[in-house]
């Protein structure tokens, strides 16, 4: 019987493991692939408080070591089922079944990709899915943002304060972003390219340019760029809990500020839950909150 089982080994899960171990709770992290989550795809991290400069893999390794130091156990097993509607909850993996008093869901989310050749290869080498995270690397350079929603417009406006030139590429002839954001965009220096999609990425060791195709005329245009920011949404890893806990329309877990889901003793942390900002620091904060609430729940139900 475990006190806490954490599903997912990204920054939310590893922080929860650290706090759980430090609280002397019997804590187990289950991760199906590798620890670190999306963090390991980040070439440089400059906005984690107290760490001036570190790579994503280095920060992931440090979090993993920190959690281990306080006694949290991490097993690399894929979770394939959950039984949560009982005081003793069950987590079923490809290797067997664990019993636990509480569960923390921290499986994360992945940025929705364009599906263009070289996109994965150039992730962190000119291609980014987070302007706030990586915008500082493109000061005085030419960049483009792909998308037409609030995030894409906000990213373009943010980058316009840093980059030499910013383009916003959208496959339709109107934006989906809030009207106030559109007004700011059209008053800015950002150049909008309508009815177009990115069809090719050019690179040497890093991104050097893109090709865009007009979806109405099929005309192809090459553009020299150093940065491409993709903001076409994200995909939460909630397949496991679909029908188990409440999700919003986009598939993210609905959890309150205490990270509590609609199921007693089941919490959600990090990018998997509905929230405004998805960053390493906000995921870590969720992990700490979950342990505090899980410990309270365990004491209350003993």
C-alpha positions in Angstrom: 0.0 0.0 0.0 1.4 3.3 -1.1 0.5 6.7 0.4 0.8 8.4 -3.0 1.3 7.3 -6.5 2.3 9.9 -9.0 1.6 9.2 -12.7 4.1 11.1 -14.8 7.7 12.0 -14.3 7.9 15.6 -15.6 8.5 18.7 -13.5 5.1 18.4 -11.8 5.6 14.7 -11.0 9.2 15.0 -9.9 8.4 18.0 -7.6 5.5 16.1 -6.1 7.9 13.1 -5.5 10.4 15.4 -3.8 7.8 16.9 -1.5 6.2 13.5 -0.8 9.6 11.9 0.0 10.5 14.8 2.3 7.2 14.5 4.1 8.1 10.8 4.8 5.1 9.6 2.7 5.5 6.3 0.8 5.7 7.9 -2.6 6.0 6.1 -6.0 6.3 7.8 -9.4 5.2 5.8 -12.5 6.7 7.0 -15.8 6.2 5.1 -19.0 9.2 6.6 -20.9 11.8 8.8 -19.3 11.8 11.4 -16.6 11.6 15.1 -17.4 8.6 15.3 -19.7 8.8 18.1 -22.2 11.6 19.6 -20.2 14.1 17.4 -21.9 13.3 18.9 -25.3 14.3 22.3 -24.1 17.8 23.3 -25.2 18.2 26.1 -22.7 16.2 27.1 -19.6 16.8 30.7 -18.4 13.6 31.4 -16.5 13.7 28.9 -13.6 14.2 31.0 -10.4 17.6 30.6 -8.8 19.1 28.9 -11.9 20.8 31.4 -14.2 21.3 29.0 -17.1 20.7 25.2 -17.5 19.6 22.8 -20.2 16.3 21.0 -20.0 18.0 17.6 -19.6 20.3 18.9 -16.9 17.3 20.4 -14.9 15.4 17.1 -15.4 18.4 15.1 -14.0 18.7 17.5 -11.0 15.0 17.1 -10.2 15.2 13.4 -10.5 18.2 13.2 -8.2 16.6 15.6 -5.7 13.5 13.4 -5.5 15.6 10.2 -5.1 17.6 11.8 -2.3 14.4 12.2 -0.2 13.4 8.6 -0.7 10.8 8.8 -3.5 10.8 5.7 -5.7 10.5 6.0 -9.5 9.5 3.1 -11.7 9.4 3.1 -15.5 6.1 1.4 -16.1 3.2 2.3 -18.3 -0.1 2.8 -16.5 -3.0 1.1 -18.4 -5.9 1.4 -15.9 -7.2 3.1 -12.8 -9.7 2.2 -10.1 -10.4 5.4 -8.1 -13.8 5.3 -6.6 -12.8 3.5 -3.4 -10.8 4.6 -0.4 -8.1 2.1 -1.5 -7.3 3.1 -5.1 -5.7 0.8 -7.7 -3.2 1.7 -10.4 -2.8 -1.0 -13.0 0.4 -1.1 -15.0 1.9 -3.4 -17.7 3.8 -5.0 -14.8 1.1 -5.4 -12.2 -1.3 -3.6 -9.8 -0.4 -1.1 -7.1 -2.7 0.0 -4.2 -2.5 3.6 -2.9 -4.4 6.0 -0.7 -4.0 8.9 -3.2 -3.2 9.5 -6.8 -1.6 12.5 -8.5 -2.2 12.8 -12.3 0.8 14.5 -13.9 1.0 13.0 -17.4 1.4 16.4 -19.0 0.5 17.7 -22.4 2.3 17.9 -25.7 2.2 20.9 -28.1 0.1 20.2 -31.2 2.5 19.9 -34.1 2.2 21.0 -37.7 3.3 17.7 -39.1 5.9 19.3 -41.3 9.1 17.4 -42.2 12.1 18.2 -39.9 9.7 19.7 -37.3 10.7 17.3 -34.5 14.4 17.5 -35.5 14.4 21.3 -35.2 12.6 21.4 -31.9 14.8 23.6 -29.7 16.9 24.5 -32.8 14.8 27.3 -34.1 11.4 25.7 -33.8 9.6 26.4 -30.5 6.2 25.9 -29.0 6.6 28.5 -26.2 7.4 32.1 -26.9 7.6 33.1 -23.3 10.2 30.3 -22.7 12.3 30.8 -25.8 11.6 34.3 -27.1 14.7 35.8 -25.4 17.0 33.7 -27.7 15.6 35.5 -30.8 16.4 39.1 -29.9 16.9 41.2 -33.1 16.1 38.2 -35.3 13.4 37.5 -37.8 10.7 35.0 -36.6 7.2 33.8 -37.4 4.3 32.6 -35.3 1.8 30.0 -36.6 -1.7 30.2 -35.4 -4.8 32.4 -35.1 -6.0 32.1 -31.5 -5.3 34.0 -28.4 -2.0 32.3 -27.7 -0.6 32.9 -31.2 -1.5 36.6 -31.1 -0.2 37.0 -27.6 3.1 35.3 -28.7 3.4 37.5 -31.7 2.9 40.7 -29.7 5.4 39.4 -27.1 8.0 38.6 -29.7 7.5 42.0 -31.4 9.2 43.6 -28.4 12.2 41.4 -28.9 12.6 40.4 -32.5 13.7 42.4 -35.5 10.6 41.3 -37.5 7.6 39.1 -36.6 5.2 37.5 -39.0 1.9 35.8 -38.0 0.9 33.0 -40.3 -2.7 31.9 -40.3 -4.5 29.4 -42.5 -7.7 31.4 -42.6 -8.6 35.0 -43.5 -9.7 35.9 -40.0 -8.3 35.3 -36.5 -10.0 33.5 -33.7 -8.3 35.6 -31.0 -10.2 37.9 -28.7 -11.1 41.3 -30.4 -8.9 43.3 -28.0 -5.9 41.2 -28.9 -6.7 41.6 -32.6 -6.8 45.4 -32.2 -3.4 45.3 -30.5 -2.0 43.1 -33.2 -3.1 45.3 -36.1 -1.7 48.3 -34.3 1.6 46.6 -33.9 4.5 46.0 -36.3 3.6 42.3 -36.7 2.9 41.4 -40.3 0.0 39.0 -40.8 0.1 36.4 -43.6 -3.4 35.2 -44.4 -4.7 31.9 -45.9 -1.3 30.3 -45.6 0.3 27.3 -43.9 3.9 26.3 -43.4 4.8 23.6 -45.9 8.6 23.2 -45.5 11.4 23.9 -43.0 14.9 24.8 -44.2 17.9 24.2 -42.0 21.6 23.7 -41.7 22.2 22.9 -38.0 19.4 25.2 -37.0 16.3 26.7 -38.7 17.3 29.0 -41.6 13.9 29.5 -43.3 10.5 28.2 -44.2 8.2 27.7 -47.2 4.6 28.8 -46.9 1.8 27.7 -49.2 -1.2 29.8 -49.9 -4.1 27.4 -49.4 -6.3 29.3 -52.0 -3.8 29.8 -54.8 -1.2 27.1 -54.0 1.5 29.7 -54.4 4.6 28.8 -52.5 6.8 31.5 -50.9 10.2 31.0 -49.2 11.0 33.1 -46.2 14.4 33.5 -44.4 13.7 33.1 -40.6 15.7 32.2 -37.5 12.7 31.3 -35.4 9.4 29.6 -35.9 6.9 29.6 -32.9 4.0 27.1 -33.3 0.9 28.0 -31.4 -1.9 25.8 -32.7 -2.9 24.3 -29.4 -1.7 21.4 -27.3 -2.8 17.8 -26.7 -3.3 16.7 -23.1 -2.3 13.2 -22.2 -5.7 12.4 -20.6 -6.7 9.3 -22.6 -6.1 7.2 -19.4 -8.5 9.2 -17.4 -11.2 10.0 -19.9 -14.4 9.0 -18.1 -12.6 8.7 -14.8 -12.3 12.4 -13.9 -14.0 15.4 -15.3 -12.3 17.0 -18.3 -13.0 20.2 -20.2 -13.9 20.4 -23.9 -10.2 20.4 -24.8 -9.5 17.3 -22.8 -7.7 18.9 -19.9 -8.5 17.8 -16.3 -10.8 20.2 -14.4 -9.1 20.8 -11.0 -9.4 23.7 -8.5 -6.6 25.8 -7.0 -5.9 23.0 -4.6 -5.4 20.7 -7.6 -8.3 18.6 -6.5 -10.3 16.7 -9.2 -13.9 15.7 -8.8 -12.7 12.4 -7.3 -11.7 12.4 -3.6 -8.0 11.6 -3.2 -7.2 12.2 -6.9 -5.3 15.3 -7.8 -4.0 16.8 -11.0 -0.7 18.7 -11.5 1.1 20.5 -14.3 0.2 20.8 -18.0 -2.5 18.1 -17.9 -4.9 20.4 -16.0 -6.9 23.4 -17.2 -4.8 26.5 -16.5 -3.7 29.7 -18.0 0.1 29.3 -18.1 2.1 26.1 -18.7 5.7 26.5 -17.6 8.2 24.4 -15.7 7.7 26.7 -12.7 3.9 26.4 -12.7 4.1 22.6 -13.0 6.5 22.4 -10.1 4.2 24.6 -8.0 1.2 22.3 -8.8 3.3 19.3 -7.6 4.0 20.9 -4.3 0.4 21.9 -3.8 -0.8 18.3 -4.6 1.4 16.8 -1.9 0.2 19.3 0.7 -3.4 18.5 -0.2 -2.8 14.7 -0.4 -1.2 14.7 3.0 -4.3 16.5 4.4 -6.6 14.0 2.7 -4.6 11.0 4.1 -4.8 12.4 7.7 -8.5 13.1 7.4 -9.3 9.6 6.1 -7.2 7.5 8.5 
